[in-house]
């Protein structure tokens, strides 16, 4: 009897609303033009990559060679996890035969990966971080993938991908996939932010939250306080402030996607500032901070380097980094106010 009720509930849910990702893109664009079909197909391919990665992650502890380090380093000098390599290859594989994108640029690759046979028609570039928070993989804590789509400009005949060295205002789509208790894909094509949950029994991402709006202010501050004494004094001022005032709670998982996802729905602020030795910070502009900034603005939030909007930052190189302050408008403004105050004091002192 219980099974019968569950079956009825399930069928009702499907009948009630079964908006798939590809259908949603068309609804957003209100057209079936060639460009709309391309964008819908690109989102479908990203979703396929997410399904393959989610499947691998769900069985990683049982599979030989799925966990641990490869023993090599990426272009940034960071140790590479086996899951980083797998996820990066998944994105390449799902787009290689698609005819949709000419280039893929990833934080795991020194240079973009070109698919020459796609270039005459596929005038798009996919930028992505295949596994964000990969330090969490071996201990079975949530991780994610971040992605963004740009229209290719020019012919890129010299293979430098110099057209990518522009601000995040050039993005036409961005999003992330969160691999947790359920697999969730969040995306925007400049018409709000929408979340889809993977239904494993259907093998489809189904719309679960539409037109997400980030609260103007939230209780969460998310940062690695282990870096406290490496930060600029202005960031330490902010941390002292939240320690002394009621209504704030610290939440930090070590996975940017997971921490941002919480703030997207509940409000608050995520900080990954630069340090005294590395003022540019750790996070990559093209693959991490700009795509999430695109989502934040679409959801009514903000993203800042501390001195300018992330989406206005122009990279000087493919793997350029930026500090990141992202979340609810009021909370981002509060952090910026401490930075501005310290800047005023420094000017006055001179």
Secondary structure by P-SEA (a helix, b strand, c coil): caaaaaaaaaaaaaaaccccaaaaaaaaaccccaaaaaaaaaaaaaaaaaaaaaaaaacccccccccccccccccccccccaaaaaaaaaaaaaacccccccccccccccbbbbcccccccccbbbbbccccccccccccccccccccccccccccccccccccccccccccccbbbbbccbbbbbbbcccbbbbbbbccccccccccccccccccccccccccccccccccaaaaaaaaaaaacccbbbbbcccaaaaaaaaaccccccccccccccccccccccccaaaaaaaaaaacccccccccccccccccccbbbbbbbbccaaaaaaaaaaaaaaaaaaaaac
